[in-house]
Amino acid sequence: MYVMLKLMGQQVQVERHTSNGRIDALIQTDRFVYILELKRDKNPDDALDQIDEKGYDWPFLADGRKVFRIGADFSTKTHRLENWKVSA
């Protein structure tokens, strides 16, 4: 996923450390911030809950860019992205 996003020309950080954990992937543009939390065989809501509970979005709330929280579920059975959810 990192390679794909880099090839698209995005500024991507993986496993970005915060005071409460690590953001799986962070993409920043001049207008938007995308916080991605990836789960395996779980509900995407679990990923969004983790973003909220750990406060991964806090550093970006006051800088004027729109923040998108993205929770994604990858299946070990089908080996693909099964479900995802976005919260703005």
DSSP file (Angstrom, degrees, kcal/mol; ACC not computed):
  #  RESIDUE AA STRUCTURE BP1 BP2  ACC     N-H-->O    O-->H-N    N-H-->O    O-->H-N    TCO  KAPPA ALPHA  PHI   PSI    X-CA   Y-CA   Z-CA
    1    1 A M     >        0   0    0      0, 0.0     4,-2.3     0, 0.0     5,-0.2   0.000 360.0 360.0 360.0 -41.5    0.0    0.0    0.0
    2    2 A Y  H  >  +     0   0    0      1,-0.2     4,-2.6     2,-0.2     5,-0.2   0.933 360.0  48.8 -58.5 -47.6    2.9    2.4    0.8
    3    3 A V  H  > S+     0   0    0      1,-0.2     4,-2.7     2,-0.2    -1,-0.2   0.909 109.8  51.9 -62.1 -43.0    4.5    1.8   -2.5
    4    4 A M  H  > S+     0   0    0      1,-0.2     4,-1.1     2,-0.2    -1,-0.2   0.930 112.2  45.4 -60.2 -46.0    1.3    2.4   -4.4
    5    5 A L  H  <>S+     0   0    0     -4,-2.3     5,-2.1     1,-0.2    -2,-0.2   0.890 112.7  50.6 -67.2 -39.0    0.7    5.7   -2.6
    6    6 A K  H ><5S+     0   0    0     -4,-2.6     3,-1.9     1,-0.2    -1,-0.2   0.904 107.2  53.9 -64.0 -41.0    4.3    6.8   -3.1
    7    7 A L  H 3<5S+     0   0    0     -4,-2.7    -1,-0.2     1,-0.3    -2,-0.2   0.776 102.7  58.3 -64.7 -24.9    4.1    6.0   -6.8
    8    8 A M  T 3<5S-     0   0    0     -4,-1.1    -1,-0.3    -5,-0.2    -2,-0.2   0.467 123.0-109.1 -81.0  -1.7    1.0    8.2   -7.0
    9    9 A G  T < 5 +     0   0    0     -3,-1.9     2,-0.2     1,-0.3    -3,-0.2   0.673  67.8 148.0  85.8  18.2    3.2   11.1   -5.7
   10   10 A Q      < -     0   0    0     -5,-2.1     2,-0.9     1,-0.0    -1,-0.3  -0.574  54.9-119.9 -88.1 149.0    1.7   11.3   -2.2
   11   11 A Q  E     -A   28   0A   0     17,-0.6    17,-1.6    -2,-0.2     2,-0.4  -0.794  46.5-179.6 -83.8 106.8    3.6   12.3    1.0
   12   12 A V  E     -A   27   0A   0     -2,-0.9     2,-0.4    15,-0.2    15,-0.2  -0.909  20.4-172.8-118.4 135.4    3.1    9.1    3.0
   13   13 A Q  E     -A   26   0A   0     13,-2.4    13,-2.7    -2,-0.4     2,-0.4  -0.993  11.1-158.9-121.0 134.8    4.3    8.2    6.5
   14   14 A V  E    S+A   25   0A   0     -2,-0.4    11,-0.2    11,-0.2    10,-0.2  -0.893  71.9   5.9-113.8 146.4    3.8    4.7    7.9
   15   15 A E  E    S-     0   0A   0      9,-1.6     2,-0.4     8,-0.5     9,-0.2   0.893  80.9-171.2  52.3  44.7    3.8    3.7   11.5
   16   16 A R  E     -A   23   0A   0      7,-1.5     7,-2.7    -3,-0.3     2,-0.2  -0.536  19.7-125.8 -69.5 124.4    4.0    7.4   12.5
   17   17 A H  E     +A   22   0A   0     -2,-0.4     2,-0.3     5,-0.2     5,-0.2  -0.483  33.0 174.1 -75.6 137.5    4.6    7.5   16.3
   18   18 A T  E >   -A   21   0A   0      3,-3.2     3,-0.7    -2,-0.2    38,-0.1  -0.767  49.4 -97.8-127.0 177.3    2.3    9.5   18.5
   19   19 A S  T 3  S+     0   0    0     -2,-0.3     3,-0.1     1,-0.2    -2,-0.0   0.681 124.3  38.7 -71.1 -15.3    2.2    9.8   22.3
   20   20 A N  T 3  S-     0   0    0     34,-0.2     2,-0.3     1,-0.2    -1,-0.2   0.322 128.2 -57.6-117.2   6.4   -0.6    7.2   22.4
   21   21 A G  E <   -A   18   0A   0     -3,-0.7    -3,-3.2    33,-0.0     2,-0.4  -0.997  69.0 -54.0 153.3-154.8    0.4    4.7   19.7
   22   22 A R  E     -A   17   0A   0     -2,-0.3     2,-0.5    -5,-0.2    -5,-0.2  -0.991  34.1-134.5-130.7 131.7    1.3    4.5   16.0
   23   23 A I  E     -A   16   0A   0     -7,-2.7    -7,-1.5    -2,-0.4    -8,-0.5  -0.715  17.3-142.7 -79.0 127.8   -0.8    5.7   13.0
   24   24 A D  E    S-     0   0A   0     -2,-0.5    -9,-1.6    12,-0.4     2,-0.3   0.931  79.9  -4.6 -59.7 -47.6   -0.7    2.9   10.4
   25   25 A A  E     -AB  14  36A   0     11,-1.7    11,-3.1   -11,-0.2     2,-0.4  -0.984  62.0-168.4-150.8 139.3   -0.5    5.4    7.5
   26   26 A L  E     -AB  13  35A   0    -13,-2.7   -13,-2.4    -2,-0.3     2,-0.5  -0.994   3.8-172.8-130.8 125.3   -0.7    9.1    7.2
   27   27 A I  E     -AB  12  34A   0      7,-2.4     7,-3.1    -2,-0.4     2,-0.4  -0.978   6.7-170.9-119.9 128.4   -1.1   11.0    4.0
   28   28 A Q  E     +AB  11  33A   0    -17,-1.6   -17,-0.6    -2,-0.5     2,-0.2  -0.972   9.2 170.1-124.1 133.0   -0.9   14.8    3.9
   29   29 A T        -     0   0    0      3,-3.1    36,-0.0    -2,-0.4   -19,-0.0  -0.680  53.0 -92.7-121.5-178.4   -1.7   17.2    1.1
   30   30 A D  S    S+     0   0    0     -2,-0.2     3,-0.1     1,-0.2    -2,-0.0   0.748 125.0  23.1 -69.5 -21.4   -1.9   21.0    1.1
   31   31 A R  S    S+     0   0    0      1,-0.1    35,-2.1    34,-0.1     2,-0.3   0.594 122.0  43.9-116.7 -17.0   -5.7   20.7    1.8
   32   32 A F  E     - c   0  66A   0     33,-0.2    -3,-3.1    35,-0.0     2,-0.4  -0.930  50.7-156.9-136.8 154.3   -6.3   17.3    3.4
   33   33 A V  E     -Bc  28  67A   0     33,-2.5    35,-3.2    -2,-0.3     2,-0.5  -1.000  13.9-163.5-126.8 128.1   -5.0   14.9    6.0
   34   34 A Y  E     -Bc  27  68A   0     -7,-3.1    -7,-2.4    -2,-0.4     2,-0.6  -0.960   1.2-167.0-115.1 120.1   -5.9   11.2    5.7
   35   35 A I  E     -Bc  26  69A   0     33,-3.0    35,-3.4    -2,-0.5     2,-0.5  -0.932  10.3-166.0-107.4 116.6   -5.4    9.0    8.7
   36   36 A L  E     -Bc  25  70A   0    -11,-3.1   -11,-1.7    -2,-0.6     2,-0.5  -0.895  10.9-174.6-109.2 128.1   -5.6    5.3    7.8
   37   37 A E  E     - c   0  71A   0     33,-2.7    35,-2.2    -2,-0.5     2,-0.4  -0.988  14.4-156.8-118.7 123.3   -5.9    2.6   10.4
   38   38 A L  E     - c   0  72A   0     -2,-0.5     2,-0.3    33,-0.2    35,-0.2  -0.838  11.6-177.5-107.2 134.6   -5.7   -0.9    9.0
   39   39 A K  E     - c   0  73A   0     33,-2.8    35,-2.8    -2,-0.4     2,-0.5  -0.857  20.6-133.9-125.6 161.4   -7.2   -4.0   10.6
   40   40 A R  E    S- c   0  74A   0     -2,-0.3    35,-0.2    33,-0.2     3,-0.1  -0.977  84.1 -15.0-120.5 121.8   -7.2   -7.7    9.7
   41   41 A D  S    S+     0   0    0     33,-2.4     2,-0.3    -2,-0.5    -1,-0.1   0.843 110.8 108.5  56.4  38.9  -10.5   -9.6    9.9
   42   42 A K  S    S-     0   0    0     32,-0.2    -1,-0.2    -3,-0.1    -3,-0.1  -0.863  77.7 -87.2-134.7 170.8  -12.2   -6.9   12.0
   43   43 A N    >>  -     0   0    0     -2,-0.3     3,-1.6     1,-0.1     4,-0.8  -0.586  31.7-128.5 -76.9 137.9  -14.9   -4.3   11.5
   44   44 A P  H 3> S+     0   0    0      0, 0.0     4,-2.1     0, 0.0     5,-0.2   0.770 108.1  69.1 -58.9 -23.9  -13.7   -1.0   10.0
   45   45 A D  H 3> S+     0   0    0      1,-0.2     4,-2.7     2,-0.2     5,-0.2   0.847  92.0  58.8 -62.3 -32.3  -15.5    0.7   12.9
   46   46 A D  H <> S+     0   0    0     -3,-1.6     4,-1.8     2,-0.2    -1,-0.2   0.898 106.2  48.2 -61.0 -40.3  -12.9   -0.9   15.2
   47   47 A A  H  X S+     0   0    0     -4,-0.8     4,-2.0     2,-0.2    -2,-0.2   0.915 111.9  48.1 -67.2 -43.4  -10.2    1.0   13.3
   48   48 A L  H  X S+     0   0    0     -4,-2.1     4,-2.1     1,-0.2    -2,-0.2   0.890 109.6  53.6 -64.6 -38.4  -12.1    4.3   13.5
   49   49 A D  H  X S+     0   0    0     -4,-2.7     4,-3.3     1,-0.2     5,-0.2   0.896 107.0  52.0 -61.2 -40.0  -12.7    3.8   17.2
   50   50 A Q  H  X S+     0   0    0     -4,-1.8     4,-2.5     2,-0.2     6,-0.3   0.910 107.2  52.0 -64.0 -42.0   -8.9    3.4   17.6
   51   51 A I  H  X>S+     0   0    0     -4,-2.0     5,-1.7     1,-0.2     4,-0.7   0.923 115.7  42.0 -58.9 -44.3   -8.2    6.6   15.8
   52   52 A D  H ><5S+     0   0    0     -4,-2.1     3,-0.5     2,-0.2    -2,-0.2   0.937 115.5  47.9 -69.1 -47.4  -10.7    8.4   18.1
   53   53 A E  H 3<5S+     0   0    0     -4,-3.3    -2,-0.2     1,-0.2    -1,-0.2   0.876 117.2  41.8 -63.1 -39.1   -9.6    6.7   21.3
   54   54 A K  H 3<5S-     0   0    0     -4,-2.5    -1,-0.2    -5,-0.2   -34,-0.2   0.556 104.9-128.4 -87.2  -8.7   -5.9    7.3   20.7
   55   55 A G  T X<5 +     0   0    0     -4,-0.7     3,-1.3    -3,-0.5    -3,-0.2   0.850  48.2 159.4  67.2  35.3   -6.4   10.9   19.4
   56   56 A Y  T 3 <S+     0   0    0     -5,-1.7    -4,-0.1    -6,-0.3     4,-0.1   0.764  72.1  52.0 -61.7 -24.6   -4.4   10.3   16.2
   57   57 A D  T >> S+     0   0    0     -6,-0.5     3,-1.8     1,-0.2     4,-0.7   0.608  81.6  94.1 -88.2 -11.7   -6.2   13.3   14.6
   58   58 A W  G X4 S+     0   0    0     -3,-1.3     3,-1.1     1,-0.3     4,-0.4   0.863  79.0  55.7 -52.3 -45.8   -5.5   15.8   17.4
   59   59 A P  G 34 S+     0   0    0      0, 0.0    -1,-0.3     0, 0.0     3,-0.1   0.695 113.1  43.4 -63.7 -14.6   -2.3   17.3   15.9
   60   60 A F  G X4 S+     0   0    0     -3,-1.8     3,-0.9     1,-0.1     5,-0.3   0.494  87.0  88.0-108.6  -5.5   -4.1   18.2   12.7
   61   61 A L  T << S+     0   0    0     -3,-1.1     3,-0.3    -4,-0.7    -1,-0.1   0.773  93.4  41.7 -69.6 -26.4   -7.4   19.6   13.9
   62   62 A A  T 3  S+     0   0    0     -4,-0.4    -1,-0.2     1,-0.2    -2,-0.1   0.397  92.4  82.4-102.3   3.0   -6.2   23.2   14.3
   63   63 A D  S <  S-     0   0    0     -3,-0.9    -1,-0.2     2,-0.2    -2,-0.1   0.447  99.0-114.3 -93.7   3.2   -4.1   23.5   11.1
   64   64 A G  S    S+     0   0    0     -3,-0.3     2,-0.2     1,-0.3    -3,-0.1   0.263  75.7 119.9  91.6 -13.6   -7.0   24.3    8.7
   65   65 A R  S    S-     0   0    0     -5,-0.3     2,-0.4     1,-0.1    -1,-0.3  -0.574  70.9-107.7 -85.2 151.0   -6.9   21.2    6.6
   66   66 A K  E     -c   32   0A   0    -35,-2.1   -33,-2.5    -2,-0.2     2,-0.5  -0.628  34.0-144.6 -76.6 132.3   -9.8   18.8    6.4
   67   67 A V  E     -c   33   0A   0     -2,-0.4     2,-0.5    21,-0.3   -33,-0.2  -0.868  12.9-167.4-104.7 127.6   -9.1   15.6    8.2
   68   68 A F  E     -c   34   0A   0    -35,-3.2   -33,-3.0    -2,-0.5     2,-0.5  -0.962   7.0-155.9-113.0 129.3  -10.4   12.2    7.0
   69   69 A R  E     -cD  35  87A   0     18,-3.5    18,-3.0    -2,-0.5     2,-0.5  -0.916  14.6-168.6-103.0 125.8  -10.3    9.2    9.3
   70   70 A I  E     -cD  36  86A   0    -35,-3.4   -33,-2.7    -2,-0.5     2,-0.5  -0.965   9.4-169.2-123.8 123.0  -10.2    5.9    7.3
   71   71 A G  E     -cD  37  85A   0     14,-2.7    14,-2.5    -2,-0.5     2,-0.4  -0.934  12.5-175.0-108.3 131.1  -10.7    2.5    8.8
   72   72 A A  E     -cD  38  84A   0    -35,-2.2   -33,-2.8    -2,-0.5     2,-0.5  -0.966  14.5-153.2-131.1 144.9  -10.0   -0.5    6.5
   73   73 A D  E     -cD  39  83A   0     10,-2.9     9,-2.7    -2,-0.4    10,-1.3  -0.971   7.2-164.0-119.4 122.5  -10.4   -4.3    7.0
   74   74 A F  E     -cD  40  81A   0    -35,-2.8   -33,-2.4    -2,-0.5     2,-0.4  -0.885  17.1-134.9-103.8 137.4   -8.2   -6.8    5.1
   75   75 A S  E  >> - D   0  80A   0      5,-2.7     4,-1.3    -2,-0.4     5,-0.5  -0.765  11.8-161.6 -95.6 131.4   -9.4  -10.4    5.0
   76   76 A T  T  45S+     0   0    0     -2,-0.4    -1,-0.1     2,-0.2   -36,-0.0   0.687  95.1  54.8 -78.5 -18.2   -7.0  -13.3    5.6
   77   77 A K  T  45S+     0   0    0      1,-0.1    -1,-0.1     3,-0.1    -2,-0.0   0.921 122.6  22.3 -78.8 -46.8   -9.5  -15.5    3.9
   78   78 A T  T  45S-     0   0    0      2,-0.2    -2,-0.2     0, 0.0    -1,-0.1   0.587  95.5-133.4 -98.4 -12.0   -9.8  -13.7    0.6
   79   79 A H  T  <5S+     0   0    0     -4,-1.3     2,-0.3     1,-0.2    -3,-0.2   0.892  71.0  91.8  60.3  42.6   -6.5  -11.8    0.8
   80   80 A R  E   <S-D   75   0A   0     -5,-0.5    -5,-2.7    -7,-0.0     2,-0.6  -0.941  90.6 -72.9-152.0 172.8   -8.1   -8.5   -0.2
   81   81 A L  E     +D   74   0A   0     -2,-0.3    -7,-0.2    -7,-0.2     3,-0.1  -0.634  45.6 179.3 -72.0 118.9   -9.7   -5.4    1.2
   82   82 A E  E     -     0   0A   0     -9,-2.7     2,-0.3    -2,-0.6    -1,-0.2   0.858  58.3  -7.2 -91.7 -40.7  -13.1   -6.5    2.5
   83   83 A N  E     -D   73   0A   0    -10,-1.3   -10,-2.9     2,-0.0    -1,-0.3  -0.994  56.0-176.9-157.2 151.7  -14.5   -3.3    3.9
   84   84 A W  E     -D   72   0A   0     -2,-0.3     2,-0.3   -12,-0.2   -12,-0.2  -0.986   5.6-163.0-151.8 159.8  -13.7    0.3    4.6
   85   85 A K  E     -D   71   0A   0    -14,-2.5   -14,-2.7    -2,-0.3     2,-0.4  -0.998   7.2-150.8-147.2 142.2  -15.3    3.3    6.2
   86   86 A V  E     -D   70   0A   0     -2,-0.3     2,-0.4   -16,-0.2   -16,-0.2  -0.940   8.4-173.7-118.6 136.5  -14.5    7.0    6.1
   87   87 A S  E      D   69   0A   0    -18,-3.0   -18,-3.5    -2,-0.4    -2,-0.0  -0.997 360.0 360.0-127.5 126.9  -15.3    9.5    8.8
   88   88 A A              0   0    0     -2,-0.4   -21,-0.3   -20,-0.2    -1,-0.1   0.411 360.0 360.0-107.7 360.0  -14.6   13.2    8.2
